[in-house]
Amino acid sequence: MHYQVGWGKAQLDITPCGYAMHGFGMPGHRATGTRNPLYARCFVIQDGDSAPLMYCCLDMGYVTHAMRSGVVAWLESQLGDDFDESRLVLTCTHTHSGPGGCAHEGLYNLVTPGFVPEHLDAVVAACGSALSQALETRAATEIRYHQQVLAEDIPVAWNRSLKAHNRNPDVTRYSPNQTHLALDRTMHLISFYRQGKVEAMLSLFGVHATCLSSHLAEYDGDNKGYASLHAESCLHAEGVENPVAIFAQGTAGDVSPHYHGPGDLKRRRKIKGEKEYAYARQNGQRQSQHALDMLAAGEGQSISGPLDGVLSYVDMSNQAVAPEFANGQTQARTSSPCHGVAFFCGTPVDGPGMPAPLGFVARRLASAERRRKLKSSSPEDRPYQELYASQGPKDILLDAGRKRVLGYRLGKIPLPDLADPLVAELKRQAKLGALENSPMVPSVLPLQIIQLGSLRLVCAPGEFTTTAGRRLVASVAKSLSLADDETCLISTYCNDYMGYVTTYEEYQEQAYEGGHTVYGQWTLGAFQTCFVTLARALKAPQENRRYDTHTLPPSVPDSELALRSNLPARN
């Protein structure tokens, strides 16, 4: 079967001028140059007169609701009634060496500092340009699906949170010498053929784009960007005029591109400066070469069948979790977003955060605050019993929902500005009134499932760990009652960003990933509950679908956004 398919890519026109990059949360990680251009890459797939599927991937660290809203508005202006928002996927490579400042919420812009409208405009413009190319170049194209495990001796990915991973009862437990096995090593590949020749591809494989550290100062696509450039170069050398290769993310939440095991910190310290760029290129080319080898090894499964999609926004901060996804509990719920001490401590190899002594003190203070709240008889403290029931063992440092740090209002944090530039910026914005009615992080999140013939793609926001993603896919696939020749996959970092999703068991470890699972220990169960509801809608005939298509994220006050826009880059 042939679909009408087009593809395109466009460079992100963002001049590095000293703003901090998004990803590591380090104020000193400022962009003063560009090592390799950052791109928006897009596919448009159509069958007959129905609205097309659109998959757009950015060389960025995150996707925000502001970015998606801008792209949606552009598509509505161009396509009118021929555009169906439920069939648009906007995702990213999660490079930590890309621009920030593209969110309307407060927290993930803090390091930039603030909101940078020019960055957001450039992202929307690049997506529009790439989508225009894709729409204009639609032609008869065969689509095929391939999957193949990366051999164990290909050094491309390691589980960076092994203790948490090994808590799961449904995994093989590995030793510290086997972290390269404690992940999903399968690459999924969708390839696009014209006249028997591959001209474009989409790879899904989960590994963090953190080969490059926060000590560098140039925009760069990291391993995923290098993978795309390498694959496109190889296809061009074979005579393809305008190849597009997207290397998007699967379950990357607990997967690092750096070796983890005995001696990992010593090994990581030896990779500095130019060696980091060489390492990123090598890692990316290994991903690219695996994809190219898959294409050379066989034709894969020909894709045929209808195109479809469902999209629903869900308030993830207040979700009841079905008992089947909550270890049988009937009262399991999520809560307003909270960030644990482990989040601020970072990950030792990929991106260290606050020093260990400061982390120790923060945990003691967080525990004391918990005890005080739970012992309090004050009516205003009663909601904290529900909060801590949802958040479980997390040592809460930032209560993002209530805008408190260890119980203090943001503008009243008793830490000198000189002690931490991020705290200083947080206090400054709070005192300006720039965060009074603005969410710190998004809570109303987009959940999406698209159908491409025999493939179903779960498009999830944020970062899912290996096992969390596998469980989510299994839940959706079961609800869809897929046939033997149908496949369900996951694409992460889609349509918005709010942090991590771990399993309940992993969350108890309170490693970095658990500390950044902001809606509490039942977050994965809430995603499973909501995605299963969405899967049932997709399974039903169009005229019988009943699901929420009206809920949207709350708007951010323009007056507050203006107060944290175009703030001067720090010297």
C-alpha positions, 0 to 999 in steps of 0.5 A: 500500500502506498500513502501520500508522504512528504518530509522536510527539515528547517534550521532553528534560527536562534542566535546564541547570545549568552542565555543558559541552555535547557536541560541541566538547570545550570546558570553557567551553561550558557550558549555563546556559539553553535557547534552544529545547527539545530533542526526541526524535522517533520513527516506528513502522512496522508491517505485519501482525503482524510486529515494527515498525520504529522510527526515533527521532532525538534533538536531541543531539550523539551516541548512546551504547550506554548510551542505546540499552541504556536504550531497548531495556530500556524497549521490551522491558518494554513490548512483550515478544516483539513487540519486535525490537531489529534493527528499532530505529534510534536516531540524532541530529541532532548538534547541538553545543549539547546535553547531554553526559554520557550515555556510559559510556566515558571520553573523550567525557564528559571535558568534561562533566565525567564521567557524568551519570546524570540526563541519560541517564535523561532521554534514555531517558524522552523516547524512551519517551514519544515511542515510546509516542505513536507506538505509540498513534497507529498508523493506516493510512498511505501512505509515499512516497519523494522525492529532489531535489538542492538547487540550487547557489545555496542556501547551506546546506552547504560541504565543510570539508576540500577538500584531503582530498576532492580526494585521492579518485580517484573525485570531481570535483576542485573549487577553494576557490571551489567547496566548496559542490559538493564534497558530496552535495547530494541530500536524501532524504525519506520522507513519511507520508500520511493521507487524501492529506495529508502529516502527518509526514516524515523527511529525510536530508541531511548537514550539520553542526549547528554553526551555533552556536559554543562561545561560546554558553551555551544548549541549542539544536537548531541547524540541524536542530532549526530545520528540524524546528520550521519544517516542523512549524509549516508542517504544523500551519498546513495543519491537521495536528494532531500533525505530526512532522518529523525532519531526520536526518543523511546524510554530514555528516563533511566538510560544514559549514553555514558558508561555506568558501573565500577569506575564510572565517575573516573571514566566520565572525567576523562571525557572533556571538551572536544572529546565530548563532541567526539563522544557524542558524534560516535554515540550518534553514529552508532545509533545511525549505523544500526538503523542503516544496517537494519534497512540493509538486512531486510525489507521489514513489515509493509505498513497498510491500513487507516490513519487515526488519532486521539488527543486528550488533555488531563489534569495529572495533579488530581487523578484517581488511579484504577486499582489494577494500576495501583497494586490493588489499592482503591484510594490511590491518587496523584497530587499537585506537583512536588520536586524532591531533594533527589531532583536537585541533587542531579545524576552523578555521571550525566549531570550533578546538581547540588553538592552532597553536604547541601543535599544532606541538609536539605533532606533533614529539613524536608523531613522536619517539615513533613513531621511538622505538617503531619503533626499540625492540627491547623486546618490549613495543614490538613491537605498535606496529609493527602499530599504526603500520601500521594508523594510517599517517601519523597523528601519534598524540597519544592512544593511547586503546586503551592509554591513553597520551598521547605514551607517558605513562600518563594520570595521569602526563602531564607537563603542568601542570594549569593549562595545560589543564583537559581534561588536568587532568580526565583526570589527575584521573580516572586518578589516582582509578582511574576509567579503569583498566578502562573503555574511553576510546571504544567499539570494539565497534560496532553495524552495522545495515541496515533494509528499508522496502519498496523502501528499504534504510537503512544505519544506521552509527555515527559521522560518514562523509565524503561519499565514504566514505558514498557508497562504503559505500552502493555496496558494500551496494547491490551486495551486495543486488543491488537492483532498478531500483525499489529504493534504498539510503540511509545514515543516520549517527550511529546507535546509538553514537558513536566518531568519524569515517570517512574514505576511505583517501585522505582519511585521508592528508591528516590533516585533522581528520576523518582525525585522528578516524578512530580505527581507522586508515587502513583504517577505511572498508574495515573498515566495507565488509567488515562491512556487506557481510557483514550485507547478505548476511544481510539478503538471505537468507531468515530461516531461512538467515541466518548472522551474529553476533548474540551479540557485545556491547560490554564492560560498564563497571565500576560502581565506575569509573563511580561515580567519574566520575559527578555530578562538579561542573560547573566554575565 
